[in-house]
Amino acid sequence: MATTTSAEFLIDGKSFVTKTDGDTATVIRTSTGAALTQTEIEEAGDYYNSDLKQIEYAKIYDLKFGSDYISKLGASDAWMAKALSSKQYKDAFKKATGQEAVNISSDTTIKSTKLWSPTPINRDANQRSTSRSSGKFIGRYPLNESHRVKFDYLQVSAHKHVANTAFTNEGSTGFADADDRVGASIGRVFLPMQPGLSESTSVDFNQARANPVEAAAFRLAQGAINPVDGRGSLKARAEDFMEKGVGEAQKMLGDITVDDIAGYFAAQAVGNASLFTRGTGKVLNPNLELLFNGPTLRSFNYSYRFTPREAREAREIKRIIKFFKKNMAPIRQKGKLFLKTPNVFKLKYFFKNGRQHPFLNKIKTCALQSFDVQYTPDGSYMTYDDGSMTSYQVSMNFGELNPIYDTDFDDDTNDMGF
């Protein structure tokens, strides 16, 4: 069914259009009639399209406009409260979606409906419509989830990857986080919460050893490279280092004897360190310590069983699977000489009020590292009459592009943090 886009209309000084697709419609906040404010953009999050300068404010699920006809997307809570309670808002949406508002004369209705014209329909070679409501992919499973019940959900949005060009700029450290380089949104998928949600945060520590002889050699070398006597030339430092020799090492190590030093290096020279222990009955204290080696990157795994219950839902599942596979694929440039980095993903857990879930972790920008589809998860090949599989098992592995640092956390008690 073709998507119908209304002309712009104003509500409380803000400009909107509606995009009606079948039995639902999306309320879009536009910037042409009244500019978007920074507050609106921040509240909208991923619902803000920076390319089109638009915000998907809300979704109308009930074109009969019952008591709970609209659901929040990127709008504020205050705006949603007015949309659900104000007759002015409801009447404006009825006009925009082609529904007859209450207490409007027939002349007014005829005049107003002339303002709403459908967008041109783009068709492929098979005469199928390629038009979508916002120019970006929006997928949802399950399709017939009741909007009257507020569900928690996972939103996965795909974005263009932006290279770290600051790395080549003079005077720049070049280490901009991936979250600061997120490109334009390509689309998003809404999925239900699954059991087994978890996170695993770790840092890399390695066991390190430094025996007294190695420590003395380090101090000796350090003194040669950075002498305290002012002999700054490289030649002078080398001469100074050679002059100290074994006698200086013995002085640094205290009670170790020249024979011990000779025995240690002799064992090292023949490649058998145990000969030192055999000859002296001693081992050098390794001064074992666990030392910080660097951060690690987290990964997140999800597994979904998609079971279509109608033809429309089967088509939606197919679109969702293709969305993930396409956006994780390397991008081949014209001429086929280079491959660009695949698109990246942002994952966000939403609470039933449409906000970041206060008791689940945040996730940084991710790459989709693997995407597995099992077309016969029930152990046998079964299809519906149209060829759709009766069930699909999908497994996804996302990897964060940047580690977690202490500066990523704040003191907001309403936020679980990363």
C-alpha positions as CSV (number, residue, x, y, z in Angstrom):
1,M,0.0,0.0,0.0
2,A,1.3,3.4,-0.9
3,T,2.5,5.8,1.8
4,T,0.5,9.1,1.9
5,T,2.4,12.2,3.2
6,S,0.3,15.1,4.4
7,A,1.0,18.8,3.8
8,E,2.6,20.6,6.7
9,F,0.4,21.8,9.5
10,L,1.1,23.7,12.8
11,I,0.2,22.7,16.3
12,D,1.3,25.1,19.1
13,G,3.8,26.8,16.8
14,K,5.5,23.5,15.7
15,S,5.3,22.2,12.2
16,F,4.3,18.6,11.4
17,V,3.4,16.1,8.6
18,T,1.9,12.7,8.9
19,K,2.9,9.7,6.9
20,T,0.1,7.1,6.6
21,D,0.9,3.6,5.6
22,G,-2.1,1.2,5.7
23,D,-3.7,1.3,9.1
24,T,-1.0,3.2,10.9
25,A,0.6,6.7,10.6
26,T,3.8,8.4,11.8
27,V,3.7,11.9,13.1
28,I,6.9,13.7,11.8
29,R,8.1,17.0,13.3
30,T,9.6,19.1,10.5
31,S,11.9,22.0,10.6
32,T,10.6,24.1,7.7
33,G,7.6,25.6,9.4
34,A,9.3,26.0,12.8
35,A,12.9,25.2,13.5
36,L,13.8,22.3,15.7
37,T,15.2,23.2,19.1
38,Q,18.2,21.6,20.6
39,T,16.1,20.3,23.4
40,E,13.8,18.5,20.9
41,I,16.8,17.0,19.2
42,E,18.4,15.7,22.4
43,E,15.1,14.2,23.7
44,A,14.5,12.5,20.3
45,G,17.8,10.6,20.3
46,D,17.8,8.1,17.4
47,Y,14.4,9.3,16.2
48,Y,16.1,12.5,14.9
49,N,17.1,12.4,11.2
50,S,20.0,14.8,10.8
51,D,19.9,14.6,7.0
52,L,16.2,15.5,6.7
53,K,16.2,17.7,9.8
54,Q,13.1,15.8,11.0
55,I,12.0,13.9,14.2
56,E,9.7,11.0,14.3
57,Y,7.5,12.2,17.1
58,A,4.9,9.5,17.5
59,K,3.1,6.6,16.0
60,I,-0.7,6.5,15.4
61,Y,-1.8,2.9,15.7
62,D,-5.5,3.5,15.8
63,L,-6.8,5.5,12.9
64,K,-10.3,5.4,14.5
65,F,-8.7,7.6,17.2
66,G,-9.8,5.8,20.3
67,S,-8.7,6.8,23.8
68,D,-5.1,5.5,23.4
69,Y,-4.6,6.0,19.7
70,I,-1.0,7.2,19.7
71,S,2.4,5.9,21.0
72,K,5.5,7.9,21.8
73,L,8.6,7.8,19.6
74,G,10.9,10.9,19.8
75,A,8.4,13.3,21.4
76,S,8.6,14.7,24.9
77,D,6.4,13.3,27.7
78,A,4.7,16.7,27.9
79,W,3.9,16.7,24.2
80,M,2.5,13.1,24.4
81,A,0.3,14.1,27.3
82,K,-1.3,16.8,25.2
83,A,-1.6,14.6,22.1
84,L,-3.6,12.1,24.1
85,S,-5.8,14.7,25.9
86,S,-6.2,17.6,23.5
87,K,-9.0,17.7,20.9
88,Q,-7.0,20.2,18.9
89,Y,-4.2,17.6,18.4
90,K,-6.6,14.8,17.6
91,D,-8.5,16.8,15.1
92,A,-5.3,17.9,13.3
93,F,-4.1,14.3,13.0
94,K,-7.5,13.2,11.7
95,K,-7.4,15.8,9.0
96,A,-3.8,14.9,8.1
97,T,-4.5,11.2,7.8
98,G,-7.7,11.6,5.8
99,Q,-10.0,10.8,8.6
100,E,-13.1,13.0,9.2
101,A,-12.7,15.1,12.3
102,V,-15.7,15.5,14.6
103,N,-18.0,18.6,14.1
104,I,-16.4,19.6,10.7
105,S,-18.7,20.7,7.9
106,S,-18.6,18.8,4.6
107,D,-17.3,21.9,2.9
108,T,-14.4,22.2,5.3
109,T,-13.7,18.5,4.9
110,I,-13.6,18.7,1.1
111,K,-11.3,21.8,1.2
112,S,-9.0,20.3,3.8
113,T,-8.6,17.0,2.1
114,K,-7.3,18.8,-1.0
115,L,-4.2,19.7,1.0
116,W,-3.1,16.2,1.5
117,S,-1.6,14.5,-1.6
118,P,0.2,11.2,-1.8
119,T,3.9,11.1,-2.4
120,P,5.0,9.7,-5.8
121,I,5.4,6.0,-5.8
122,N,8.7,4.6,-7.0
123,R,8.5,1.2,-8.6
124,D,11.0,-1.5,-9.5
125,A,11.2,-3.5,-12.7
126,N,8.4,-5.8,-11.3
127,Q,6.2,-2.8,-10.6
128,R,6.5,-3.2,-6.9
129,S,6.5,-0.1,-4.7
130,T,9.9,0.9,-3.3
131,S,8.6,3.8,-1.3
132,R,8.9,3.8,2.5
133,S,7.4,6.2,5.0
134,S,10.6,8.0,6.1
135,G,13.2,6.9,3.5
136,K,14.8,4.7,6.3
137,F,14.1,1.1,7.1
138,I,11.9,0.5,10.1
139,G,11.3,-3.1,11.2
140,R,9.3,-4.4,14.1
141,Y,8.7,-7.9,15.5
142,P,6.1,-9.0,16.4
143,L,3.9,-6.8,14.2
144,N,0.6,-7.1,16.1
145,E,2.0,-6.2,19.5
146,S,-0.7,-4.2,21.2
147,H,0.2,-0.5,21.6
148,R,-2.1,-0.3,24.6
149,V,0.3,-2.4,26.7
150,K,3.7,-0.6,27.2
151,F,6.4,-3.1,26.5
152,D,10.1,-2.9,27.1
153,Y,12.1,-3.4,23.9
154,L,15.5,-3.5,22.3
155,Q,16.1,-0.9,19.5
156,V,18.9,-1.7,17.0
157,S,19.7,1.1,14.6
158,A,22.2,1.1,11.7
159,H,24.4,4.1,10.9
160,K,26.9,5.0,8.3
161,H,30.5,4.4,9.5
162,V,32.6,7.5,9.7
163,A,36.4,7.1,9.5
164,N,38.6,8.7,12.1
165,T,39.9,11.4,9.8
166,A,41.1,13.4,12.8
167,F,44.0,11.0,12.9
168,T,45.5,12.7,9.8
169,N,44.9,16.2,11.0
170,E,48.0,18.1,12.2
171,G,47.9,18.9,15.9
172,S,45.2,16.3,16.7
173,T,45.6,13.2,18.9
174,G,43.5,11.4,16.4
175,F,41.7,9.2,18.9
176,A,38.1,10.3,18.6
177,D,35.7,7.7,20.0
178,A,33.4,5.9,17.6
179,D,30.3,7.3,19.5
180,D,31.6,10.8,18.4
181,R,31.8,9.7,14.8
182,V,28.4,8.1,14.2
183,G,27.1,8.8,10.7
184,A,23.6,9.2,9.4
185,S,20.9,6.8,10.5
186,I,20.0,4.2,7.9
187,G,17.1,2.5,9.7
188,R,16.2,0.6,12.9
189,V,14.6,-2.5,14.2
190,F,12.5,-2.9,17.3
191,L,12.7,-6.3,19.0
192,P,11.2,-7.7,22.2
193,M,13.3,-8.3,25.3
194,Q,14.8,-11.7,25.6
195,P,15.9,-13.9,28.5
196,G,19.6,-14.1,29.3
197,L,20.4,-10.4,28.9
198,S,23.9,-9.9,30.4
199,E,27.1,-7.9,30.1
200,S,30.7,-8.9,30.9
201,T,33.2,-6.1,31.6
202,S,36.9,-6.9,32.0
203,V,40.3,-5.4,31.8
204,D,43.5,-7.0,30.7
205,F,46.1,-7.8,33.4
206,N,49.2,-9.9,32.8
207,Q,51.6,-11.6,35.1
208,A,55.0,-9.9,34.9
209,R,58.4,-10.9,36.3
210,A,61.5,-8.8,37.1
211,N,64.3,-10.6,38.9
212,P,67.1,-8.6,40.7
213,V,69.6,-9.0,37.9
214,E,67.1,-7.7,35.3
215,A,66.2,-4.8,37.6
216,A,69.8,-3.9,38.1
217,A,70.5,-4.0,34.4
218,F,67.5,-1.8,33.9
219,R,68.7,0.8,36.4
220,L,72.2,0.6,34.8
221,A,70.8,1.2,31.3
222,Q,68.5,3.9,32.6
223,G,71.5,5.7,34.1
224,A,73.4,5.4,30.9
225,I,70.6,6.9,28.9
226,N,69.8,9.6,31.3
227,P,73.1,10.2,33.3
228,V,73.0,12.5,36.3
229,D,76.6,13.6,35.8
230,G,75.8,15.7,32.7
231,R,77.6,13.6,30.2
232,G,74.9,14.0,27.7
233,S,76.3,12.7,24.4
234,L,75.4,9.2,23.2
235,K,79.1,8.2,23.0
236,A,79.7,9.4,26.5
237,R,76.7,7.5,27.8
238,A,77.9,4.3,26.2
239,E,81.4,4.6,27.7
240,D,79.9,5.3,31.1
241,F,77.7,2.2,30.8
242,M,80.6,-0.1,29.8
243,E,82.9,1.3,32.6
244,K,80.5,0.3,35.4
245,G,80.3,-3.3,34.3
246,V,79.7,-6.2,36.7
247,G,81.2,-4.3,39.7
248,E,78.4,-1.7,39.5
249,A,75.8,-4.4,39.2
250,Q,77.1,-6.1,42.2
251,K,76.9,-2.9,44.2
252,M,73.3,-2.4,43.2
253,L,72.3,-5.9,44.1
254,G,73.8,-5.9,47.5
255,D,74.8,-9.4,48.8
256,I,74.9,-11.1,45.4
257,T,78.4,-12.4,44.5
258,V,80.3,-12.1,41.3
259,D,80.1,-15.9,41.0
260,D,76.3,-15.6,41.2
261,I,76.2,-13.1,38.4
262,A,78.6,-15.1,36.3
263,G,76.6,-18.3,36.9
264,Y,73.3,-16.6,36.0
265,F,74.6,-15.2,32.7
266,A,76.4,-18.4,31.8
267,A,73.2,-20.3,32.2
268,Q,71.4,-17.8,30.0
269,A,74.1,-18.0,27.4
270,V,73.7,-21.8,26.9
271,G,69.9,-21.5,27.0
272,N,69.3,-23.5,30.1
273,A,68.4,-21.4,33.1
274,S,68.1,-24.4,35.4
275,L,71.9,-24.8,35.4
276,F,72.1,-21.7,37.7
277,T,69.9,-23.4,40.2
278,R,71.8,-26.7,39.9
279,G,75.1,-24.9,40.5
280,T,74.0,-22.6,43.3
281,G,71.0,-24.2,44.8
282,K,69.1,-20.9,44.4
283,V,66.6,-19.2,42.2
284,L,66.3,-15.5,41.5
285,N,63.2,-14.0,43.1
286,P,60.9,-13.2,40.1
287,N,59.0,-10.5,42.0
288,L,55.9,-11.7,40.3
289,E,53.2,-9.0,40.0
290,L,49.9,-8.7,38.1
291,L,50.3,-5.6,35.9
292,F,47.7,-3.7,33.9
293,N,48.1,-4.3,30.2
294,G,45.2,-2.4,28.7
295,P,41.4,-2.3,28.3
296,T,39.3,-5.0,26.5
297,L,36.3,-4.7,24.3
298,R,32.9,-6.1,25.2
299,S,30.6,-8.2,23.0
300,F,26.9,-8.8,23.2
301,N,25.0,-11.9,21.9
302,Y,21.3,-12.1,21.1
303,S,19.3,-15.0,19.9
304,Y,15.8,-14.6,18.5
305,R,13.2,-17.1,17.3
306,F,11.0,-15.5,14.6
307,T,7.8,-17.3,14.0
308,P,5.5,-15.6,11.5
309,R,1.8,-15.9,12.2
310,E,0.5,-14.2,9.1
311,A,1.8,-13.3,5.6
312,R,2.5,-9.7,6.5
313,E,4.6,-10.7,9.5
314,A,6.5,-13.3,7.3
315,R,7.5,-10.4,4.9
316,E,8.5,-8.3,7.9
317,I,10.8,-11.0,9.2
318,K,12.4,-11.3,5.8
319,R,13.0,-7.6,5.7
320,I,14.6,-7.6,9.1
321,I,17.0,-10.4,8.3
322,K,18.0,-8.7,5.1
323,F,18.5,-5.4,7.0
324,F,21.1,-6.9,9.3
325,K,22.9,-8.9,6.6
326,K,23.1,-5.9,4.2
327,N,24.4,-3.5,6.9
328,M,27.1,-5.8,8.2
329,A,28.5,-6.5,4.7
330,P,31.6,-4.7,3.5
331,I,30.8,-1.8,1.2
332,R,32.5,-2.2,-2.2
333,Q,33.4,1.1,-3.8
334,K,32.9,2.0,-7.4
335,G,35.9,0.6,-9.4
336,K,36.1,-2.3,-6.8
337,L,39.6,-1.3,-5.8
338,F,38.8,-0.6,-2.1
339,L,36.3,-1.9,0.4
340,K,34.8,0.5,3.0
341,T,34.0,-0.4,6.6
342,P,30.5,-1.9,7.0
343,N,27.8,0.2,8.7
344,V,27.8,0.3,12.5
345,F,25.0,-0.3,15.0
346,K,23.7,1.4,18.1
347,L,21.8,-0.8,20.6
348,K,19.6,0.6,23.2
349,Y,17.3,-0.9,25.8
350,F,14.0,1.1,26.2
351,F,11.7,1.1,29.2
352,K,8.0,1.1,28.6
353,N,7.9,4.9,28.8
354,G,10.1,5.2,25.8
355,R,13.2,6.2,27.7
356,Q,16.6,4.5,28.2
357,H,16.0,1.6,30.6
358,P,17.1,2.7,34.1
359,F,18.2,-0.7,35.3
360,L,19.9,-2.1,32.2
361,N,23.3,-1.2,30.9
362,K,24.1,1.2,28.0
363,I,26.0,-0.1,25.0
364,K,28.5,1.9,22.9
365,T,28.5,1.9,19.1
366,C,29.0,-1.7,17.8
367,A,30.0,-3.7,14.8
368,L,27.9,-6.7,13.9
369,Q,30.6,-9.4,13.8
370,S,28.4,-12.4,13.0
371,F,24.8,-13.0,12.0
372,D,23.6,-16.6,11.8
373,V,20.2,-17.7,10.5
374,Q,18.8,-21.2,11.0
375,Y,16.0,-21.7,8.5
376,T,14.9,-25.1,9.9
377,P,15.2,-24.7,13.7
378,D,12.5,-27.2,14.4
379,G,14.5,-30.0,12.8
380,S,12.4,-30.4,9.7
381,Y,11.7,-28.4,6.5
382,M,8.3,-26.7,6.7
383,T,6.9,-23.7,4.8
384,Y,3.6,-21.9,4.5
385,D,1.7,-21.8,1.2
386,D,3.6,-18.6,0.1
387,G,7.0,-20.3,0.7
388,S,7.8,-18.5,4.0
389,M,9.5,-20.7,6.6
390,T,7.4,-21.6,9.6
391,S,10.2,-20.4,11.9
392,Y,13.6,-18.8,11.8
393,Q,16.3,-18.9,14.5
394,V,18.6,-15.8,14.4
395,S,21.8,-15.3,16.4
396,M,23.7,-12.0,16.4
397,N,27.1,-11.1,17.9
398,F,27.8,-7.4,18.3
399,G,31.2,-6.1,19.4
400,E,31.7,-2.6,20.9
401,L,34.2,-0.4,18.9
402,N,35.6,1.3,21.9
403,P,36.4,0.2,25.5
404,I,34.7,1.4,28.6
405,Y,36.6,4.2,30.5
406,D,35.9,5.7,34.0
407,T,34.8,9.0,32.3
408,D,31.9,7.1,30.7
409,F,30.2,6.9,34.1
410,D,28.5,9.7,35.9
411,D,26.7,10.1,39.2
412,D,23.2,9.9,37.9
413,T,21.4,7.4,40.1
414,N,18.7,6.9,37.5
415,D,21.2,5.5,35.1
416,M,22.8,2.0,35.2
417,G,25.7,3.4,33.1
418,F,27.7,1.1,30.9
